[in-house]
Amino acid sequence: MTPLLYLVTILIWGSTWIAITWQIGAIPIEVSVLYRFVLAALTLFTLLALLRRPLRLPAAGHPYAMALGALLFSTNFICFYHATRFIPSGLSAVVFASASIFNGLLLWALEAQRPTLRWAIGALFGVGGTLLLFWPQLQADHGASPLLGLLLACAGTLCFCGGNLVSARGQRAGYPVLTLVPWGMLYGVILLALWVLIKGEPLVLPSAPRYLAGLVYLALFGSVVAFCAYLTLVGRIGAANAAYATVLFPVVALTLSALYEGYQWQTTAWIGMACALLGNLILFAPRRLQRPRSPS
């Protein structure tokens, strides 16, 4: 079951980045994210009701759901949607692949789990590889746009990793992922609606087929199916190990970016991709079994 959850997460989330670009420009980003999670929340609540799964969340579980709404189902996506305005969608996915590094830092800061030397080496390769991937962009554009896109993608990844920890703690407290996720989406919708209301953005739904197709794919597959698969992984094997699923995101996302956005692979990009993947593999490769001592 765990390999299937990994495969579903990799293929869907690896392809959602290009669909995000279909949502940019037609209407304000916050409104697009709001539409996405209104549709996702309605779908998930309806599906669980049809399956007669318990939807009631005890009062003590709502703080977890509120935190998920703030981190995973609103702020995270606003950051990434805005990042895609300044950098290719595949590069956003590369930054997202550094979730393993952010997870390690948060576990160190919040749960006193000190990183190992292997983690430090993997993180060094990951950060260096990401910078090499961005280097052609930074050289080609001397303005602040690529750097701003990088910072927004990092902020989105940090929110995502914070949501991982919240989900893991909620599941350890006894709240199933299929109860936390729909309530988290509902709280995310409330926060997004308040955001849109405060900004005074009009609620207009574009009629362009590509926008609507992207919206349906992002809401149903990117949000409902992939999030349930990923957060189930978090509950089964922990936030740090579940982030291993992000190792292959850039391969899928950058391939699609090259096909549909004209992303060009340069030498530094190939080296950067290799270093970023190697860094993640170092972080999650199984420890070598110690050789038994020969009898004296």
C-alpha positions in Angstrom: 0.0 0.0 0.0 2.8 2.5 0.9 4.5 2.2 -2.6 1.1 2.9 -4.2 0.6 6.0 -2.1 4.1 7.2 -3.1 3.3 6.6 -6.8 0.0 8.4 -6.7 1.5 11.4 -4.8 4.5 11.7 -7.2 2.5 11.5 -10.5 -0.3 13.8 -9.4 1.7 16.5 -7.6 4.4 16.3 -10.2 1.8 17.3 -12.8 -0.1 19.9 -10.8 2.6 22.5 -11.3 1.8 23.0 -14.9 -1.9 23.1 -14.2 -1.2 26.0 -11.8 0.1 28.1 -14.6 -3.3 27.7 -16.3 -4.8 29.5 -13.3 -2.5 32.6 -13.5 -3.7 35.8 -15.0 -7.4 35.2 -15.6 -8.5 36.3 -12.2 -6.8 37.2 -8.9 -4.7 34.3 -7.5 -6.5 34.3 -4.2 -9.8 33.8 -5.9 -8.5 30.9 -7.9 -7.2 29.2 -4.8 -10.5 29.9 -3.1 -12.4 28.2 -6.0 -10.0 25.3 -5.9 -10.6 24.5 -2.2 -14.4 25.2 -2.3 -14.6 22.5 -4.9 -12.2 20.2 -3.1 -13.9 20.5 0.3 -17.4 20.0 -1.2 -16.1 16.9 -3.1 -14.4 15.4 -0.1 -17.3 16.0 2.4 -19.7 14.5 -0.2 -17.6 11.5 -0.8 -17.1 10.7 2.8 -20.8 11.2 3.5 -21.7 8.7 0.7 -19.2 6.2 2.1 -20.7 6.8 5.6 -17.4 7.7 7.1 -17.5 9.7 10.3 -17.3 13.4 9.7 -17.7 14.7 13.2 -14.5 16.2 14.6 -14.3 16.6 18.4 -13.7 20.1 19.7 -10.2 19.3 20.7 -9.4 18.3 17.1 -10.5 21.7 15.6 -7.2 23.5 16.4 -5.4 20.9 14.3 -7.8 21.4 11.5 -7.5 25.2 11.7 -3.8 25.0 11.6 -4.0 22.7 8.5 -6.3 25.2 6.9 -3.9 28.1 7.5 -0.8 26.2 6.5 -1.7 23.5 3.9 -4.9 24.8 2.4 -4.5 28.5 1.9 -1.1 30.3 2.6 0.9 27.4 1.1 -0.9 27.7 -2.3 -1.1 31.4 -2.4 2.7 31.5 -2.1 3.3 28.9 -4.8 0.7 30.4 -7.2 2.4 33.8 -6.9 5.9 32.2 -7.3 4.7 30.7 -10.6 4.3 34.3 -11.9 8.0 34.8 -11.7 9.7 31.4 -12.3 8.8 28.3 -14.4 6.5 25.9 -12.7 9.1 23.1 -12.8 11.5 25.3 -10.7 8.7 25.8 -8.1 8.6 22.0 -7.9 12.3 21.8 -7.3 12.0 24.2 -4.4 9.1 22.1 -3.1 11.4 19.0 -3.3 13.4 20.7 -0.5 10.6 19.9 1.9 12.8 17.2 3.4 15.3 19.9 4.5 12.6 22.2 5.9 11.1 19.2 7.7 14.4 18.5 9.3 14.8 22.1 10.4 11.3 22.3 11.9 11.7 19.0 13.7 15.0 20.3 15.2 13.4 23.6 16.2 10.0 22.4 17.4 10.6 18.8 18.6 14.3 18.9 19.5 15.2 16.2 17.0 18.8 17.2 16.2 19.9 16.6 12.6 22.5 14.0 11.8 25.7 14.4 9.8 24.0 12.6 6.9 21.1 15.0 7.0 23.6 17.9 6.9 25.4 16.4 3.9 22.1 15.7 2.1 20.9 19.3 2.8 24.1 20.8 1.4 23.7 18.9 -1.8 20.0 19.8 -2.0 20.5 23.5 -1.4 23.5 23.6 -3.8 21.5 21.8 -6.5 18.6 24.1 -6.2 20.8 27.2 -6.5 22.5 25.7 -9.6 19.0 25.1 -11.2 18.1 28.7 -10.5 21.5 30.1 -11.7 20.6 30.5 -15.4 17.4 32.3 -14.4 19.2 34.7 -12.1 21.8 35.4 -14.8 19.2 35.9 -17.6 17.1 38.3 -15.6 19.0 40.9 -13.6 15.9 42.1 -11.9 14.3 40.8 -8.7 11.7 38.5 -10.3 13.5 35.1 -10.1 14.7 35.8 -6.6 11.2 36.8 -5.5 9.8 33.7 -7.1 12.4 31.6 -5.2 11.6 33.3 -1.9 7.8 32.8 -2.4 8.4 29.1 -3.3 10.5 28.7 -0.1 7.7 30.3 2.0 5.2 28.0 0.5 7.4 25.0 1.2 7.8 26.1 4.8 4.1 26.3 5.2 3.7 22.9 3.7 6.2 21.4 6.1 4.5 23.1 9.1 1.3 21.5 8.0 3.0 18.1 7.9 3.9 18.4 11.5 0.4 19.5 12.5 -1.1 16.5 10.6 1.3 14.1 12.2 0.5 15.4 15.7 -3.2 15.4 15.0 -3.1 11.7 13.8 -1.0 10.8 16.9 -3.7 12.4 19.0 -6.3 10.0 17.4 -7.8 12.1 14.7 -7.9 10.2 11.3 -6.5 11.9 8.2 -9.9 11.6 6.4 -11.5 13.6 9.2 -8.7 16.2 9.6 -8.3 17.0 5.8 -11.9 18.0 5.0 -12.2 20.1 8.1 -8.8 21.6 7.3 -10.0 22.5 3.8 -13.1 24.0 5.2 -11.1 26.3 7.5 -8.8 27.0 4.6 -11.9 28.1 2.5 -13.0 30.4 5.4 -9.5 32.0 5.6 -9.3 32.4 1.8 -12.9 33.9 1.7 -11.9 36.5 4.4 -8.7 37.3 2.5 -10.7 37.9 -0.7 -13.3 39.9 1.1 -10.7 42.1 2.7 -8.9 42.7 -0.6 -12.3 43.4 -2.3 -11.6 41.0 -5.1 -14.6 40.2 -7.4 -15.8 36.6 -7.5 -15.8 35.9 -11.3 -15.4 32.4 -12.7 -13.6 32.4 -16.1 -15.2 30.3 -18.9 -11.9 29.4 -20.7 -11.8 25.6 -21.1 -8.1 25.4 -20.0 -8.8 27.3 -16.8 -11.8 25.1 -15.9 -9.9 21.9 -16.7 -7.0 23.0 -14.5 -9.4 24.0 -11.7 -11.1 20.6 -11.8 -7.7 18.7 -11.9 -6.2 20.7 -9.1 -9.2 20.5 -6.9 -10.1 16.8 -7.3 -6.8 15.2 -8.0 -4.2 17.6 -6.7 -6.1 18.5 -3.5 -8.4 15.6 -2.6 -6.6 12.4 -4.0 -3.0 13.5 -3.6 -3.4 15.2 -0.2 -5.2 12.2 1.3 -2.5 9.9 -0.1 0.3 12.1 1.2 -1.1 12.8 4.7 -1.8 9.1 5.0 1.9 8.5 4.4 2.7 11.1 7.0 0.6 9.2 9.5 2.2 5.9 8.6 5.8 6.6 8.3 6.3 10.2 9.7 6.7 13.6 8.1 10.4 13.3 7.3 10.1 9.9 5.5 6.9 10.9 3.7 8.8 13.9 2.2 10.8 11.3 0.2 7.9 11.3 -2.2 9.0 14.8 -3.2 12.3 13.5 -4.6 10.8 12.7 -8.0 8.5 15.7 -8.2 11.0 17.8 -10.1 11.6 15.2 -12.7 7.9 15.1 -13.7 7.4 18.8 -13.3 10.5 20.0 -15.2 9.7 17.5 -18.0 6.2 19.1 -18.4 7.7 22.6 -18.0 10.1 21.8 -20.9 7.3 20.6 -23.1 4.7 23.3 -22.3 6.7 26.3 -21.0 9.8 26.2 -23.1 12.1 25.5 -20.1 15.6 24.9 -21.4 18.0 22.5 -19.8 21.5 23.9 -19.5 24.6 22.3 -18.1 24.2 24.0 -14.7 20.6 22.9 -14.6 21.5 19.2 -15.2 24.2 19.4 -12.6 21.8 21.1 -10.2 19.1 18.5 -10.7 21.6 15.7 -10.1 22.8 17.4 -6.9 19.2 18.1 -5.7 18.1 14.5 -6.3 21.3 13.1 -4.7 20.8 15.3 -1.6 17.3 13.9 -1.1 18.5 10.3 -1.7 21.3 10.8 0.9 18.6 12.1 3.4 16.4 9.0 3.0 18.6 6.2 1.9 18.5 3.2 4.3 21.3 3.0 6.8 23.9 0.4 6.0 23.6 -2.6 8.2 26.6 -3.0 10.4 28.7 -6.0 9.7 28.8 -8.5 12.5 32.0 -8.7 14.2 34.0 -11.8 13.4 34.5 -14.1 16.4 37.9 -13.6 18.0 
